[in-house]
Amino acid sequence: MLEFWSVNNIAFNILGYPISYIEFLGTIFYLWSVWLISQRNILTWAVGIVSVLLYMVLFYQIRLYSDMVEQVYYLGISVYGWWRWSTPKLDSGEVLNVRYSPRRQIILAASVTIALTFVMGALMSQIHIILPAIFPEQASFPYLDALTTVMSFTAMWLMTHKRIESWYYWIVVDIIGIWLYNIKGVKFIALLYVILLLMAINGLISWLKAVKVRHS
């Protein structure tokens, strides 16, 4: 049964590129969850959890350790997001609606993102020395991988609170992801990030329209 989830267990080939079952299924569930969140559908969190578990295993196998750690965070934040969206009343009594964060919070989020990127990149560049039994080989592109990881952390947190700027984070992450995964040879995921980039742009437009309708 464990062999089924191996990155070497190929489901089919597209233009000569072998797609494993775990890569294919993780991709399908991920795309579904992104489409659902662009529609502000609470089911996105349940579908996303399935995708998270599949990608966690995949990234470990291809040595993108920051991305693997990212999935652990996604698992927790998906549970939190599910709860947050299911209880739309905030402590202040205000309804949880789509909106931009105040400028001070936007600057704070960006500053924390930059600082954590350097910390995580430094850690992941040495993780094969610190924990050789768990991470036997050196991480690939540790700082760039850390940047997309931390930006994704920030974006997911903002998304649980329905903050519009989360989509700008995703757009940057998707652009970097297209290049990174193509270099790593997981071309199906690189293609996924092209689709995700288009979906992020669509999600941004959709959320901006929701704000416009609410204020019209």
N, CA, C and O of each residue as an XYZ file, in Angstrom:
864
protein
N       0.825     -1.211      0.000
C       0.000      0.000      0.000
C       0.867      1.273      0.000
O       0.549      2.252     -0.675
N       1.965      1.238      0.769
C       2.840      2.406      0.828
C       3.469      2.711     -0.518
O       3.743      3.871     -0.827
N       3.702      1.674     -1.330
C       4.306      1.875     -2.644
C       3.406      2.696     -3.564
O       3.891      3.370     -4.474
N       2.103      2.639     -3.328
C       1.162      3.400     -4.150
C       1.459      4.899     -4.056
O       1.302      5.630     -5.034
N       1.896      5.360     -2.853
C       2.116      6.777     -2.631
C       3.541      7.225     -2.960
O       3.915      8.359     -2.662
N       4.323      6.363     -3.558
C       5.675      6.727     -3.954
C       5.651      7.637     -5.178
O       4.821      7.474     -6.073
N       6.575      8.598     -5.202
C       6.681      9.494     -6.353
C       7.093      8.725     -7.609
O       6.951      9.222     -8.726
N       7.598      7.526     -7.415
C       8.011      6.686     -8.546
C       6.892      5.783     -9.066
O       7.076      5.071    -10.053
N       5.737      5.812     -8.408
C       4.589      5.016     -8.852
C       3.797      5.855     -9.856
O       3.010      6.722     -9.476
N       4.014      5.588    -11.117
C       3.490      6.443    -12.192
C       2.051      6.074    -12.575
O       1.725      4.911    -12.809
N       1.221      7.091    -12.629
C      -0.178      6.893    -13.029
C      -0.314      6.902    -14.550
O      -0.976      6.035    -15.120
N       0.313      7.885    -15.212
C       0.256      7.995    -16.669
C       1.308      8.993    -17.125
O       1.957      9.643    -16.305
N       1.467      9.106    -18.405
C       2.435     10.028    -19.001
C       1.714     11.065    -19.849
O       0.748     10.758    -20.548
N       2.202     12.302    -19.773
C       1.696     13.362    -20.637
C       2.884     13.957    -21.377
O       3.773     14.550    -20.767
N       2.892     13.794    -22.695
C       3.987     14.298    -23.541
C       5.347     13.826    -23.021
O       6.322     14.577    -23.012
N       5.386     12.579    -22.595
C       6.640     11.997    -22.134
C       6.964     12.257    -20.678
O       7.965     11.744    -20.178
N       6.148     13.039    -19.978
C       6.396     13.328    -18.562
C       5.581     12.368    -17.695
O       4.354     12.348    -17.790
N       6.250     11.565    -16.846
C       5.546     10.621    -15.986
C       4.925     11.313    -14.776
O       5.614     12.029    -14.050
N       3.639     11.105    -14.555
C       2.925     11.717    -13.438
C       2.583     10.636    -12.421
O       1.883      9.672    -12.733
N       3.081     10.806    -11.210
C       2.791      9.831    -10.154
C       1.370     10.026     -9.645
O       0.771     11.088     -9.816
N       0.842      8.975     -9.013
C      -0.496      9.064     -8.440
C      -0.576     10.157     -7.380
O      -1.550     10.907     -7.317
N       0.465     10.237     -6.546
C       0.426     11.212     -5.453
C       0.489     12.642     -5.979
O      -0.162     13.532     -5.432
N       1.260     12.867     -7.028
C       1.339     14.196     -7.634
C       0.031     14.567     -8.304
O      -0.438     15.699     -8.186
N      -0.560     13.608     -9.009
C      -1.815     13.865     -9.727
C      -2.965     14.149     -8.763
O      -3.685     15.133     -8.931
N      -3.142     13.291     -7.751
C      -4.246     13.465     -6.814
C      -4.080     14.723     -5.972
O      -5.048     15.438     -5.713
N      -2.841     14.990     -5.546
C      -2.598     16.210     -4.791
C      -2.934     17.444     -5.601
O      -3.474     18.414     -5.069
N      -2.621     17.411     -6.876
C      -2.896     18.525     -7.783
C      -4.389     18.757     -7.958
O      -4.863     19.892     -7.901
N      -5.121     17.677     -8.170
C      -6.574     17.790     -8.376
C      -7.256     18.401     -7.157
O      -8.072     19.313     -7.288
N      -6.918     17.896     -5.972
C      -7.539     18.411     -4.752
C      -7.114     19.855     -4.480
O      -7.906     20.656     -3.983
N      -5.868     20.180     -4.807
C      -5.390     21.545     -4.585
C      -6.127     22.542     -5.476
O      -6.583     23.584     -5.008
N      -6.240     22.215     -6.763
C      -6.960     23.091     -7.685
C      -8.411     23.282     -7.244
O      -8.955     24.384     -7.311
N      -9.015     22.208     -6.802
C     -10.404     22.275     -6.352
C     -10.527     23.224     -5.163
O     -11.447     24.040     -5.107
N      -9.603     23.117     -4.219
C      -9.668     23.960     -3.018
C      -9.452     25.431     -3.359
O     -10.094     26.301     -2.770
N      -8.549     25.720     -4.310
C      -8.309     27.118     -4.707
C      -9.539     27.702     -5.381
O      -9.904     28.849     -5.123
N     -10.181     26.923     -6.242
C     -11.401     27.406     -6.895
C     -12.489     27.685     -5.860
O     -13.194     28.690     -5.947
N     -12.620     26.784     -4.875
C     -13.635     26.968     -3.838
C     -13.383     28.227     -3.015
O     -14.323     28.941     -2.666
N     -12.093     28.506     -2.698
C     -11.811     29.687     -1.875
C     -12.025     30.966     -2.661
O     -12.385     31.991     -2.083
N     -11.809     30.924     -3.978
C     -12.084     32.111     -4.794
C     -13.573     32.421     -4.811
O     -13.984     33.563     -5.022
N     -14.390     31.361     -4.582
C     -15.840     31.526     -4.527
C     -16.339     31.747     -3.096
O     -17.542     31.844     -2.855
N     -15.384     31.826     -2.143
C     -15.680     32.012     -0.719
C     -16.552     30.895     -0.171
O     -17.444     31.125      0.646
N     -16.275     29.662     -0.646
C     -17.021     28.471     -0.229
C     -16.268     27.770      0.903
O     -15.095     27.432      0.740
N     -16.918     27.546      2.040
C     -16.269     26.987      3.216
C     -15.748     25.563      2.997
O     -14.875     25.109      3.737
N     -16.268     24.859      1.997
C     -15.805     23.505      1.695
C     -14.324     23.500      1.297
O     -13.680     22.452      1.330
N     -13.788     24.656      0.924
C     -12.377     24.752      0.532
C     -11.435     24.183      1.578
O     -10.408     23.599      1.229
N     -11.766     24.343      2.862
C     -10.857     23.912      3.925
C     -10.787     22.397      4.027
O      -9.706     21.853      4.252
N     -11.904     21.702      3.868
C     -11.904     20.239      3.921
C     -11.159     19.646      2.731
O     -10.355     18.728      2.893
N     -11.423     20.166      1.543
C     -10.742     19.693      0.337
C      -9.248     19.995      0.425
O      -8.420     19.181      0.016
N      -8.911     21.156      0.956
C      -7.525     21.541      1.095
C      -6.741     20.629      2.019
O      -5.561     20.377      1.779
N      -7.372     20.131      3.069
C      -6.697     19.232      4.009
C      -6.241     17.954      3.313
O      -5.148     17.458      3.585
N      -7.063     17.421      2.423
C      -6.684     16.215      1.673
C      -5.463     16.505      0.809
O      -4.527     15.706      0.767
N      -5.468     17.644      0.121
C      -4.342     18.029     -0.719
C      -3.073     18.210      0.108
O      -1.993     17.801     -0.317
N      -3.195     18.811      1.267
C      -2.053     19.045      2.155
C      -1.355     17.740      2.528
O      -0.128     17.659      2.474
N      -2.110     16.738      2.898
C      -1.537     15.461      3.317
C      -0.788     14.787      2.163
O       0.274     14.198      2.367
N      -1.340     14.873      0.967
C      -0.691     14.273     -0.202
C       0.615     14.996     -0.552
O       1.628     14.354     -0.833
N       0.586     16.320     -0.534
C       1.782     17.088     -0.873
C       2.865     16.977      0.196
O       4.051     17.072     -0.117
N       2.478     16.782      1.430
C       3.453     16.617      2.498
C       4.371     15.427      2.205
O       5.588     15.509      2.368
N       3.771     14.337      1.775
C       4.529     13.138      1.442
C       5.364     13.353      0.176
O       6.521     12.936      0.114
N       4.778     14.000     -0.824
C       5.478     14.241     -2.088
C       6.726     15.103     -1.892
O       7.794     14.763     -2.400
N       6.604     16.205     -1.169
C       7.732     17.124     -1.009
C       8.874     16.509     -0.203
O      10.043     16.815     -0.436
N       8.530     15.655      0.728
C       9.593     14.961      1.463
C      10.408     14.087      0.504
O      11.634     14.030      0.591
N       9.716     13.417     -0.397
C      10.387     12.509     -1.324
C      11.305     13.242     -2.308
O      12.319     12.682     -2.726
N      10.972     14.474     -2.682
C      11.794     15.200     -3.655
C      12.689     16.242     -2.972
O      13.275     17.083     -3.654
N      12.803     16.201     -1.649
C      13.742     16.981     -0.848
C      13.479     18.485     -0.842
O      14.412     19.265     -0.651
N      12.250     18.903     -1.043
C      11.883     20.302     -0.845
C      11.359     20.423      0.584
O      10.153     20.474      0.822
N      12.303     20.468      1.530
C      11.960     20.344      2.938
C      11.145     21.530      3.466
O      10.262     21.349      4.304
N      11.437     22.740      2.980
C      10.644     23.889      3.411
C       9.187     23.719      2.993
O       8.271     24.049      3.746
N       8.983     23.197      1.778
C       7.622     22.957      1.311
C       6.929     21.884      2.143
O       5.721     21.953      2.368
N       7.695     20.890      2.601
C       7.123     19.857      3.448
C       6.655     20.448      4.774
O       5.557     20.146      5.241
N       7.495     21.293      5.379
C       7.137     21.957      6.629
C       5.920     22.855      6.416
O       5.062     22.985      7.289
N       5.867     23.462      5.247
C       4.743     24.326      4.889
C       3.413     23.579      4.979
O       2.403     24.148      5.395
N       3.415     22.320      4.592
C       2.179     21.539      4.614
C       1.693     21.283      6.037
O       0.489     21.204      6.281
N       2.631     21.154      6.977
C       2.245     20.992      8.384
C       1.493     22.233      8.849
O       0.472     22.140      9.530
N       2.013     23.388      8.469
C       1.343     24.649      8.790
C      -0.030     24.710      8.121
O      -1.014     25.086      8.757
N      -0.098     24.342      6.845
C      -1.368     24.369      6.122
C      -2.424     23.512      6.806
O      -3.600     23.871      6.851
N      -1.991     22.382      7.333
C      -2.934     21.498      8.004
C      -3.588     22.208      9.186
O      -4.807     22.178      9.352
N      -2.743     22.851     10.009
C      -3.275     23.579     11.157
C      -4.106     24.780     10.763
O      -5.173     25.007     11.332
N      -3.636     25.555      9.798
C      -4.349     26.771      9.400
C      -5.650     26.439      8.674
O      -6.597     27.225      8.707
N      -5.700     25.277      8.018
C      -6.935     24.865      7.348
C      -8.016     24.536      8.376
O      -9.189     24.857      8.188
N      -7.603     23.897      9.455
C      -8.553     23.618     10.541
C      -9.045     24.933     11.147
O     -10.237     25.110     11.396
N      -8.101     25.852     11.379
C      -8.466     27.162     11.931
C      -9.368     27.925     10.965
O     -10.369     28.503     11.387
N      -9.027     27.935      9.673
C      -9.829     28.637      8.682
C     -11.242     28.084      8.587
O     -12.208     28.831      8.430
N     -11.347     26.758      8.687
C     -12.656     26.107      8.667
C     -13.510     26.622      9.830
O     -14.688     26.939      9.668
N     -12.877     26.695     11.006
C     -13.595     27.202     12.186
C     -13.927     28.679     12.035
O     -15.040     29.103     12.344
N     -12.950     29.476     11.553
C     -13.145     30.926     11.451
C     -14.264     31.271     10.482
O     -15.084     32.143     10.769
N     -14.307     30.593      9.330
C     -15.351     30.868      8.345
C     -16.719     30.342      8.783
O     -17.749     30.855      8.347
N     -16.732     29.333      9.631
C     -18.007     28.768     10.100
C     -18.593     29.578     11.254
O     -19.748     29.382     11.630
N     -17.790     30.492     11.819
C     -18.267     31.395     12.874
C     -17.959     32.825     12.443
O     -17.039     33.455     12.964
N     -18.739     33.331     11.486
C     -18.411     34.614     10.844
C     -18.500     35.841     11.738
O     -18.006     36.907     11.370
N     -19.120     35.711     12.907
C     -19.194     36.849     13.811
C     -17.878     36.993     14.573
O     -17.441     36.052     15.236
N     -17.241     38.170     14.484
C     -16.009     38.443     15.206
C     -16.333     38.820     16.646
O     -17.491     39.053     16.992
N     -15.298     38.877     17.482
C     -15.500     39.230     18.887
C     -16.137     40.604     19.035
O     -16.870     40.863     19.989
N     -15.849     41.477     18.084
C     -16.407     42.830     18.122
C     -17.868     42.872     17.689
O     -18.529     43.906     17.792
N     -18.369     41.725     17.200
C     -19.737     41.673     16.706
C     -19.832     41.932     15.217
O     -20.895     41.773     14.617
N     -18.713     42.334     14.618
C     -18.663     42.607     13.178
C     -18.631     41.286     12.403
O     -18.043     40.304     12.857
N     -19.270     41.276     11.228
C     -19.278     40.093     10.385
C     -17.952     39.995      9.624
O     -17.415     41.002      9.163
N     -17.429     38.761      9.499
C     -16.169     38.531      8.787
C     -16.410     38.670      7.283
O     -16.894     37.739      6.640
N     -16.074     39.827      6.729
C     -16.276     40.106      5.307
C     -14.933     40.265      4.591
O     -13.904     40.492      5.226
N     -14.957     40.143      3.268
C     -13.780     40.377      2.436
C     -13.398     41.853      2.521
O     -14.252     42.728      2.373
N     -12.094     42.134      2.765
C     -11.624     43.516      2.890
C     -10.101     43.546      2.887
O      -9.455     42.507      3.025
N      -9.524     44.747      2.728
C      -8.088     44.946      2.897
C      -7.785     45.131      4.383
O      -8.631     45.598      5.146
N      -6.563     44.758      4.784
C      -6.103     45.044      6.136
C      -5.750     46.525      6.244
O      -5.489     47.169      5.227
N      -5.739     47.081      7.468
C      -5.220     48.449      7.652
C      -3.758     48.526      7.214
O      -3.049     47.521      7.268
N      -3.299     49.693      6.785
C      -1.940     49.847      6.256
C      -0.882     49.360      7.245
O       0.089     48.724      6.837
N      -1.050     49.643      8.525
C      -0.056     49.232      9.516
C       0.088     47.721      9.556
O       1.199     47.206      9.680
N      -1.028     47.005      9.453
C      -0.980     45.540      9.463
C      -0.335     44.991      8.185
O       0.357     43.973      8.224
N      -0.562     45.662      7.066
C       0.053     45.233      5.804
C       1.578     45.353      5.888
O       2.300     44.448      5.469
N       2.062     46.480      6.432
C       3.508     46.691      6.582
C       4.099     45.684      7.567
O       5.179     45.144      7.330
N       3.397     45.432      8.666
C       3.869     44.476      9.667
C       3.968     43.076      9.077
O       4.953     42.373      9.303
N       2.954     42.671      8.323
C       2.946     41.331      7.713
C       4.105     41.176      6.736
O       4.750     40.128      6.701
N       4.374     42.214      5.941
C       5.476     42.167      4.970
C       6.825     42.097      5.677
O       7.712     41.361      5.242
N       6.992     42.852      6.762
C       8.245     42.867      7.513
C       8.526     41.517      8.160
O       9.651     41.018      8.112
N       7.505     40.936      8.760
C       7.655     39.622      9.388
C       7.975     38.561      8.337
O       8.777     37.659      8.580
N       7.349     38.675      7.181
C       7.592     37.733      6.089
C       9.054     37.751      5.654
O       9.661     36.696      5.470
N       9.620     38.939      5.488
C      11.020     39.068      5.065
C      11.962     38.504      6.125
O      12.898     37.771      5.805
N      11.711     38.851      7.384
C      12.587     38.387      8.465
C      12.563     36.867      8.591
O      13.613     36.238      8.720
N      11.380     36.279      8.555
C      11.269     34.828      8.696
C      11.866     34.087      7.504
O      12.335     32.957      7.644
N      11.851     34.715      6.341
C      12.457     34.095      5.158
C      13.950     33.868      5.371
O      14.463     32.790      5.070
N      14.643     34.867      5.882
C      16.079     34.735      6.128
C      16.367     33.693      7.208
O      17.323     32.925      7.098
N      15.544     33.672      8.243
C      15.744     32.695      9.318
C      15.516     31.269      8.810
O      16.323     30.376      9.067
N      14.425     31.066      8.095
C      14.098     29.737      7.604
C      15.073     29.278      6.534
O      15.437     28.103      6.487
N      15.500     30.198      5.671
C      16.469     29.847      4.635
C      17.787     29.389      5.228
O      18.385     28.420      4.759
N      18.246     30.095      6.272
C      19.493     29.723      6.945
C      19.368     28.350      7.594
O      20.287     27.534      7.528
N      18.226     28.108      8.219
C      18.004     26.813      8.868
C      17.978     25.681      7.850
O      18.631     24.655      8.043
N      17.227     25.862      6.767
C      17.080     24.804      5.783
C      18.366     24.542      4.995
O      18.559     23.443      4.474
N      19.234     25.532      4.907
C      20.507     25.316      4.215
C      21.437     24.418      5.030
O      22.395     23.854      4.502
N      21.137     24.293      6.335
C      21.972     23.469      7.221
C      21.225     22.263      7.794
O      21.775     21.522      8.609
N      19.975     22.065      7.371
C      19.141     21.041      7.996
C      19.706     19.636      7.814
O      19.499     18.775      8.669
N      20.416     19.392      6.713
C      20.990     18.063      6.483
C      22.156     17.791      7.419
O      22.538     16.637      7.617
N      22.722     18.836      7.993
C      23.793     18.688      8.972
C      23.217     18.570     10.382
O      23.709     17.802     11.207
N      22.164     19.347     10.640
C      21.545     19.360     11.966
C      20.775     18.071     12.241
O      20.870     17.498     13.326
N      20.005     17.621     11.236
C      19.180     16.409     11.398
C      19.427     15.454     10.230
O      18.531     15.244      9.412
N      20.615     14.879     10.138
C      20.953     14.028      8.991
C      20.119     12.753      8.902
O      19.925     12.216      7.811
N      19.632     12.272     10.018
C      18.837     11.041     10.002
C      17.483     11.257      9.324
O      16.945     10.351      8.687
N      16.943     12.464      9.467
C      15.636     12.776      8.879
C      15.790     13.391      7.489
O      15.014     13.095      6.581
N      16.805     14.256      7.332
C      17.047     14.935      6.059
C      18.455     14.587      5.578
O      19.392     15.351      5.809
N      18.610     13.445      4.915
C      19.945     12.948      4.564
C      20.664     13.742      3.476
O      21.887     13.660      3.366
N      19.925     14.514      2.668
C      20.551     15.257      1.576
C      20.307     16.751      1.729
O      19.332     17.173      2.350
N      21.196     17.535      1.159
C      21.105     18.987      1.260
C      19.853     19.500      0.559
O      19.481     19.010     -0.507
N      19.211     20.488      1.166
C      17.992     21.063      0.597
C      18.283     21.787     -0.706
O      19.357     22.366     -0.871
N      17.341     21.759     -1.623
C      17.466     22.467     -2.893
C      16.921     23.890     -2.757
O      15.832     24.090     -2.219
N      17.686     24.889     -3.251
C      17.253     26.292     -3.249
C      16.654     26.708     -1.899
O      15.507     27.153     -1.859
N      17.396     26.575     -0.797
C      16.817     26.785      0.534
C      16.209     28.164      0.765
O      15.155     28.269      1.392
N      16.856     29.237      0.268
C      16.333     30.581      0.523
C      15.125     30.906     -0.350
O      14.159     31.500      0.128
N      15.170     30.529     -1.607
C      14.028     30.760     -2.488
C      12.842     29.913     -2.047
O      11.699     30.369     -2.056
N      13.127     28.686     -1.665
C      12.085     27.800     -1.163
C      11.482     28.370      0.121
O      10.270     28.312      0.330
N      12.347     28.925      0.980
C      11.885     29.527      2.228
C      11.011     30.752      1.957
O      10.017     30.973      2.649
N      11.383     31.550      0.948
C      10.596     32.739      0.606
C       9.174     32.369      0.225
O       8.220     32.959      0.732
N       9.023     31.393     -0.668
C       7.675     30.997     -1.079
C       6.920     30.364      0.078
O       5.702     30.510      0.184
N       7.639     29.660      0.944
C       7.005     29.034      2.099
C       6.452     30.082      3.055
O       5.287     30.015      3.446
N       7.284     31.049      3.432
C       6.855     32.075      4.392
C       5.769     32.962      3.793
O       4.823     33.331      4.488
N       5.894     33.308      2.511
C       4.849     34.098      1.867
C       3.529     33.347      1.845
O       2.462     33.942      1.989
N       3.611     32.034      1.663
C       2.402     31.211      1.670
C       1.792     31.156      3.071
O       0.571     31.165      3.228
N       2.666     31.098      4.097
C       2.177     31.144      5.481
C       1.358     32.419      5.701
O       0.245     32.387      6.226
N       1.946     33.537      5.284
C       1.292     34.833      5.474
C      -0.022     34.891      4.702
O      -1.042     35.344      5.223
N       0.015     34.429      3.459
C      -1.175     34.476      2.610
C      -2.313     33.647      3.205
O      -3.468     34.072      3.203
N      -1.976     32.460      3.715
C      -3.018     31.602      4.280
C      -3.640     32.224      5.527
O      -4.854     32.164      5.720
N      -2.806     32.819      6.368
C      -3.329     33.475      7.568
C      -4.269     34.627      7.177
O      -5.355     34.769      7.739
N      -3.840     35.435      6.216
C      -4.679     36.533      5.749
C      -5.978     36.019      5.140
O      -7.029     36.645      5.279
N      -5.900     34.883      4.468
C      -7.075     34.326      3.808
C      -8.110     33.828      4.811
O      -9.312     33.916      4.563
N      -7.637     33.302      5.952
C      -8.596     32.847      6.974
C      -9.407     34.020      7.512
O     -10.505     33.840      8.040
N      -8.845     35.239      7.369
C      -9.540     36.444      7.812
C     -10.121     37.222      6.634
O     -10.558     38.362      6.791
N     -10.124     36.602      5.459
C     -10.717     37.173      4.247
C     -10.106     38.531      3.881
O     -10.824     39.474      3.550
N      -8.767     38.617      3.945
C      -8.078     39.848      3.590
C      -7.655     39.793      2.117
O      -7.028     38.825      1.688
N      -7.990     40.805      1.362
C      -7.783     40.815     -0.085
C      -6.309     40.708     -0.468
O      -5.982     40.086     -1.479
N      -5.409     41.307      0.327
C      -3.989     41.311     -0.048
C      -3.383     39.911     -0.072
O      -2.284     39.723     -0.593
N      -4.086     38.931      0.483
C      -3.599     37.546      0.431
C      -3.401     37.091     -1.006
O      -2.486     36.320     -1.298
N      -4.256     37.566     -1.903
C      -4.132     37.167     -3.305
C      -2.866     37.719     -3.944
O      -2.313     37.065     -4.828
N      -2.380     38.886     -3.543
C      -1.127     39.429     -4.075
C       0.054     38.543     -3.669
O       0.971     38.309     -4.456
N       0.012     38.061     -2.436
C       1.045     37.122     -1.987
C       1.035     35.877     -2.858
O       2.089     35.416     -3.297
N      -0.161     35.324     -3.113
C      -0.264     34.093     -3.906
C       0.252     34.306     -5.323
O       0.879     33.412     -5.890
N       0.001     35.462     -5.895
C       0.456     35.734     -7.256
C       1.986     35.680     -7.335
O       2.541     35.102     -8.270
N       2.665     36.284     -6.351
C       4.136     36.244     -6.319
C       4.628     34.814     -6.109
O       5.557     34.373     -6.786
N       4.010     34.090     -5.175
C       4.391     32.701     -4.906
C       4.237     31.838     -6.153
O       5.093     31.001     -6.443
N       3.165     32.037     -6.879
C       2.904     31.233     -8.081
C       3.938     31.499     -9.171
O       4.368     30.571     -9.856
N       4.336     32.748     -9.336
C       5.341     33.082    -10.354
C       6.672     32.400    -10.031
O       7.309     31.821    -10.912
N       7.086     32.473     -8.767
C       8.327     31.806     -8.353
C       8.190     30.296     -8.483
O       9.117     29.622     -8.932
N       7.035     29.762     -8.091
C       6.795     28.322     -8.132
C       6.892     27.746     -9.533
O       7.392     26.635     -9.709
N       6.427     28.474    -10.522
C       6.502     28.007    -11.909
C       7.949     27.703    -12.280
O       8.243     26.661    -12.866
N       8.857     28.629    -11.932
C      10.278     28.439    -12.237
C      10.897     27.332    -11.389
O      11.604     26.473    -11.916
N      10.638     27.346    -10.070
C      11.282     26.414     -9.146
C      10.936     24.961     -9.449
O      11.827     24.114     -9.507
N       9.670     24.668     -9.640
C       9.259     23.286     -9.865
C       9.659     22.791    -11.251
O       9.870     21.595    -11.452
N       9.763     23.707    -12.198
C      10.260     23.315    -13.516
C      11.729     22.887    -13.414
O      12.136     21.896    -14.020
N      12.520     23.645    -12.639
C      13.924     23.311    -12.436
C      14.070     21.967    -11.717
O      14.972     21.190    -12.028
N      13.181     21.697    -10.758
C      13.243     20.453     -9.987
C      12.725     19.252    -10.769
O      12.845     18.116    -10.312
N      12.157     19.492    -11.932
C      11.733     18.391    -12.784
C      10.334     17.881    -12.532
O       9.899     16.933    -13.186
N       9.602     18.497    -11.582
C       8.205     18.095    -11.370
C       7.333     19.034    -12.215
O       6.693     19.954    -11.706
N       7.335     18.766    -13.511
C       6.744     19.673    -14.472
C       5.227     19.765    -14.359
O       4.630     20.776    -14.726
N       4.606     18.696    -13.846
C       3.164     18.746    -13.685
C       2.788     19.779    -12.624
O       1.794     20.491    -12.770
N       3.593     19.858    -11.547
C       3.335     20.859    -10.518
C       3.675     22.253    -11.048
O       3.010     23.225    -10.688
N       4.701     22.366    -11.899
C       5.016     23.650    -12.532
C       3.821     24.130    -13.361
O       3.459     25.306    -13.327
N       3.220     23.202    -14.101
C       2.019     23.538    -14.868
C       0.879     23.927    -13.946
O       0.104     24.837    -14.241
N       0.788     23.214    -12.809
C      -0.224     23.548    -11.809
C      -0.080     25.002    -11.375
O      -1.078     25.703    -11.207
N       1.158     25.457    -11.193
C       1.371     26.824    -10.731
C       1.011     27.859    -11.796
O       0.668     28.993    -11.461
N       1.085     27.486    -13.063
C       0.592     28.374    -14.122
C      -0.920     28.542    -13.956
O      -1.453     29.649    -14.031
N      -1.593     27.413    -13.729
C      -3.043     27.448    -13.523
C      -3.386     28.213    -12.253
O      -4.338     28.993    -12.227
N      -2.593     27.983    -11.185
C      -2.832     28.670     -9.917
C      -2.645     30.181    -10.055
O      -3.359     30.963     -9.426
N      -1.684     30.580    -10.879
C      -1.475     32.007    -11.108
C      -2.719     32.630    -11.729
O      -3.161     33.703    -11.320
N      -3.272     31.948    -12.713
C      -4.498     32.450    -13.348
C      -5.662     32.452    -12.359
O      -6.479     33.373    -12.358
N      -5.735     31.425    -11.522
C      -6.807     31.341    -10.530
C      -6.649     32.401     -9.447
O      -7.639     32.925     -8.937
N      -5.390     32.720     -9.092
C      -5.152     33.758     -8.090
C      -5.593     35.118     -8.626
O      -6.189     35.917     -7.904
N      -5.297     35.368     -9.885
C      -5.734     36.626    -10.503
C      -7.265     36.682    -10.524
O      -7.863     37.720    -10.238
N      -7.884     35.555    -10.865
C      -9.343     35.479    -10.873
C      -9.914     35.657     -9.468
O     -10.927     36.332     -9.281
N      -9.246     35.037     -8.468
C      -9.704     35.161     -7.085
C      -9.634     36.600     -6.607
O     -10.541     37.082     -5.928
N      -8.542     37.294     -6.967
C      -8.401     38.705     -6.601
C      -9.536     39.527     -7.199
O     -10.161     40.334     -6.511
N      -9.792     39.319     -8.469
C     -10.873     40.058     -9.143
C     -12.213     39.754     -8.497
O     -13.028     40.654     -8.293
N     -12.447     38.465     -8.170
C     -13.712     38.041     -7.566
C     -13.920     38.693     -6.203
O     -15.016     39.159     -5.892
N     -12.863     38.724     -5.390
C     -12.986     39.308     -4.055
C     -13.164     40.824     -4.122
O     -13.904     41.402     -3.327
N     -12.482     41.465     -5.076
C     -12.649     42.905     -5.252
C     -14.085     43.238     -5.681
O     -14.652     44.246     -5.261
N     -14.658     42.375     -6.522
C     -16.049     42.575     -6.946
C     -16.997     42.419     -5.757
O     -17.990     43.138     -5.648
N     -16.682     41.472     -4.866
C     -17.522     41.241     -3.681
C     -17.540     42.484     -2.801
O     -18.580     42.843     -2.248
N     -16.384     43.142     -2.671
C     -16.311     44.357     -1.881
C     -17.117     45.470     -2.549
O     -17.841     46.215     -1.889
N     -16.976     45.563     -3.860
C     -17.701     46.602     -4.608
C     -19.208     46.425     -4.478
O     -19.937     47.401     -4.301
N     -19.679     45.178     -4.566
C     -21.104     44.892     -4.455
C     -21.598     45.239     -3.047
O     -22.688     45.786     -2.882
N     -20.783     44.915     -2.032
C     -21.195     45.172     -0.647
C     -21.313     46.653     -0.356
O     -22.123     47.062      0.475
N     -20.501     47.470     -1.042
C     -20.510     48.906     -0.799
C     -21.369     49.686     -1.802
O     -21.460     50.912     -1.739
N     -21.989     48.955     -2.719
C     -22.812     49.647     -3.730
C     -24.220     49.910     -3.195
O     -25.052     50.481     -3.901
